[in-house]
């Protein structure tokens, strides 16, 4: 199987507002784990932008560097689309961060990308499942950032952390070790087929669940009985709610028809928080 692993460096953490300034992709064969092709672009945002000092201290990409070496997202779009094709994707926290910020950057540029109908493997979520309940020599919960995960498997950190191309190569190595330890069946998760751009929802089986707020862990169906007004607030008044989330929730509360029909016909049935685990929500 061929996968495309990707990573970004950005001007900040707000997926809806910040800019991608480095985008890296590596196409690889999961049978041999060999690299087939790669792309690595420094992206010059359109219009005025700033790179906060704390962000530059992490990825070492300056505005002056981008003004000299950066290319527009629009200029590499055709190559990006051709490179990714219909392949499934791999990342380390991409489902919770890199995929949403890619969506909003493309959207601002008037560009489209098919996020549906592909699997989004996320090695961070898999690593959190892999280390669930484990502690270090001091009895502390294990760290699961990319450097920590890589070090656990290979006995040393990797070079170039927070350069997106180096992070991509490290992610492939971590994923390779995860598959060696647990097998491919373990990595097949139904929620890897869904990306929530505004990070309000995750999907598990036949239910969408809230991933943040006071009702984190409750399904949309549960919320119809617990606090329907909270769903209405998300749709009508929350300033960062994306149209995708509105389209998912609206049919449940009797609003307009959307591409996202309710997944389960037993509307209003109380769902236990136990149906969804902390690991399922951990990307958010």
C-alpha positions in Angstrom: 0.0 0.0 0.0 1.1 3.5 -0.7 0.6 6.3 1.9 1.3 10.0 2.0 2.7 11.3 5.2 2.5 15.0 5.8 3.3 17.7 8.3 3.2 21.5 8.5 5.0 24.3 10.3 2.8 27.3 11.0 2.7 30.9 12.4 0.6 29.8 15.4 -1.9 27.3 16.8 -5.3 28.7 15.7 -6.2 26.4 12.8 -8.7 28.8 11.4 -6.6 31.9 11.4 -2.9 31.0 11.3 -0.8 30.4 8.2 1.1 27.4 7.0 4.7 28.3 6.3 6.2 24.9 5.6 4.4 21.9 4.0 6.1 18.6 3.6 4.8 15.3 2.1 6.5 12.0 1.6 5.0 9.1 -0.4 6.1 5.7 0.8 5.4 2.0 0.4 4.1 0.2 3.5 5.3 -3.2 2.3 9.0 -2.1 2.0 8.8 1.2 4.0 10.8 2.8 1.2 10.3 6.4 0.2 8.8 6.7 -3.3 8.7 10.5 -3.7 8.6 13.7 -1.6 7.7 17.4 -1.6 8.9 20.1 0.7 7.7 23.7 0.3 8.3 26.8 2.3 5.0 28.7 1.9 4.8 32.5 1.7 1.4 33.6 3.0 -0.7 36.0 0.9 -1.0 39.5 2.3 0.5 40.7 5.5 1.5 38.2 8.2 3.7 37.9 11.3 5.6 35.1 12.8 5.6 35.4 16.6 8.9 35.0 18.3 7.8 32.0 20.2 6.8 30.2 17.0 10.0 31.1 15.2 12.0 29.8 18.2 10.4 26.4 17.6 10.7 26.0 13.8 13.4 28.6 13.1 11.6 30.0 10.0 11.7 33.7 9.8 9.6 36.2 7.8 12.8 37.3 6.0 13.5 33.7 5.0 10.0 33.3 3.6 10.1 36.5 1.6 13.3 35.3 -0.1 12.6 31.5 -0.4 8.8 31.0 0.0 6.3 30.2 -2.7 2.6 30.7 -2.6 0.2 27.9 -1.7 -1.6 28.7 -4.9 1.5 28.2 -7.0 2.1 24.6 -5.6 -1.5 23.6 -5.5 -1.6 21.6 -8.7 1.6 19.7 -7.7 0.1 19.1 -4.3 -3.1 17.7 -5.7 -1.3 15.4 -8.2 1.1 14.2 -5.5 -1.5 13.3 -3.0 -3.9 11.8 -5.5 -6.4 9.5 -3.9 -3.9 8.0 -1.4 -4.6 7.6 2.3 -2.7 10.0 4.6 -0.5 9.6 7.7 0.5 12.3 10.2 1.4 12.8 13.8 -1.5 14.9 15.3 -2.5 15.8 11.7 -6.2 14.8 12.4 -6.4 17.3 15.2 -4.2 20.0 13.8 -2.4 19.8 10.4 -5.4 18.6 8.4 -7.7 21.3 9.8 -5.2 24.1 9.3 -4.5 22.8 5.8 -8.2 23.0 5.1 -8.5 26.6 6.3 -5.4 27.7 4.4 -6.7 26.2 1.2 -10.2 27.6 1.8 -8.8 31.2 2.2 -7.0 30.8 -1.1 -10.1 29.6 -2.8 -8.7 26.1 -3.3 -10.3 22.8 -2.8 -9.1 19.4 -1.5 -11.0 16.1 -1.1 -10.7 15.3 2.6 -13.5 12.7 2.6 -13.2 9.2 1.1 -9.7 8.6 2.4 -8.2 7.2 5.6 -6.3 9.6 7.9 -3.9 7.5 10.0 -2.7 9.5 13.0 0.3 8.0 14.7 -0.2 10.3 17.8 -3.6 8.7 18.6 -2.1 5.3 18.0 0.8 6.1 20.3 -1.6 7.2 23.0 -3.4 4.0 22.7 -0.1 2.1 22.7 1.1 3.7 25.9 -2.3 3.9 27.8 -1.7 3.3 31.5 2.1 3.2 31.2 4.3 5.4 33.4 8.0 6.4 33.3 10.6 5.5 36.0 9.3 8.4 38.1 5.7 7.2 38.0 4.8 10.0 35.6 2.5 9.6 32.6 4.5 9.0 29.5 5.0 11.9 27.1 3.6 11.2 23.6 5.1 14.0 21.5 6.9 12.9 18.3 10.4 13.1 19.8 9.4 11.0 22.9 7.7 8.4 20.8 10.6 8.1 18.4 13.0 7.8 21.3 11.0 5.0 22.9 11.2 2.9 19.7 14.7 3.7 18.6 16.6 4.6 21.8 17.6 8.1 20.7 15.8 11.3 19.5 15.8 12.1 15.8 17.6 15.0 14.1 15.7 18.1 13.0 12.6 18.1 15.2 10.1 20.9 14.1 11.3 20.9 10.6 8.2 19.5 8.9 10.2 17.2 6.4 12.2 15.7 9.3 9.0 15.3 11.3 7.5 13.5 8.4 10.4 11.0 8.2 10.3 10.5 12.0 6.5 9.9 11.8 6.9 7.2 9.2 9.5 5.5 11.4 7.2 5.6 14.5 4.3 4.3 12.4 6.5 1.5 11.1 7.3 0.5 14.7 3.7 0.7 15.8 2.6 -1.6 13.0 5.5 -4.0 13.8 4.3 -4.1 17.5 0.6 -4.4 16.9 -0.2 -5.2 13.2 -2.3 -3.4 10.6 -5.7 -4.5 12.0 -4.9 -2.6 15.3 -4.3 0.6 13.3 -7.7 0.4 11.5 -10.0 2.9 13.3 -13.4 4.0 12.0 -12.7 7.6 13.2 -9.7 7.8 10.8 -12.1 8.4 8.0 -13.4 11.7 9.4 -11.7 15.1 10.0 -13.5 17.8 11.9 -12.0 21.1 10.7 -13.1 23.1 13.7 -12.3 20.3 16.2 -15.8 20.3 17.7 -16.6 16.7 16.8 -15.2 13.2 16.3 -16.8 10.2 14.8 -16.8 6.7 16.2 -18.9 4.0 14.7 -22.4 5.3 14.1 -22.2 8.4 16.3 -20.6 11.9 16.4 -19.2 13.0 19.7 -18.4 16.4 21.2 -14.6 16.7 21.8 -14.5 19.8 23.9 -16.6 22.0 26.2 -18.7 21.0 29.3 -20.3 18.1 27.4 -17.1 16.6 26.0 -17.6 12.9 25.3 -21.3 13.1 24.8 -22.9 12.1 21.4 -25.0 14.4 19.5 -27.9 12.1 20.2 -27.3 12.3 23.9 -27.3 16.0 23.7 -30.8 16.1 22.3 -32.0 14.9 25.7 -29.4 16.4 27.9 -29.1 20.0 26.6 -30.4 20.6 23.1 -29.8 24.3 23.5 -26.0 23.6 23.7 -26.2 22.1 20.2 -28.1 25.2 19.0 -25.5 27.5 20.6 -22.7 25.6 18.7 -24.6 26.0 15.4 -25.9 29.5 15.8 -23.6 31.5 18.1 -20.2 29.9 18.6 -17.8 32.1 16.6 -15.4 29.3 15.5 -18.0 26.7 14.4 -17.3 25.6 10.8 -20.0 25.0 8.2 -19.1 21.3 8.3 -20.1 21.1 11.9 -23.3 23.0 11.3 -24.2 20.6 8.5 -23.6 17.6 10.7 -25.6 18.9 13.7 -28.5 20.7 11.9 -30.3 17.5 10.8 -30.3 16.2 14.3 -32.1 19.3 15.6 -34.5 19.4 12.7 -32.9 22.0 10.6 -32.1 22.0 6.9 -31.1 19.0 4.9 -27.4 18.6 4.5 -24.9 16.0 3.1 -24.5 14.7 6.7 -27.7 12.8 7.5 -28.1 11.6 11.1 -26.0 8.5 11.4 -28.3 6.5 13.7 -32.1 6.6 13.4 -32.7 6.2 17.2 -32.7 10.0 17.6 -32.6 11.2 21.2 -31.4 7.9 22.7 -29.1 8.5 25.7 -25.6 7.4 25.0 -23.1 6.7 27.8 -19.8 8.6 27.9 -18.3 5.2 28.3 -19.0 4.5 24.6 -16.1 6.9 23.8 -12.7 6.8 25.6 -10.2 9.4 26.5 -8.0 8.0 23.7 -10.7 8.7 21.2 -10.8 12.3 22.3 -7.1 12.7 22.8 -6.4 14.5 19.6 -8.6 17.4 20.6 
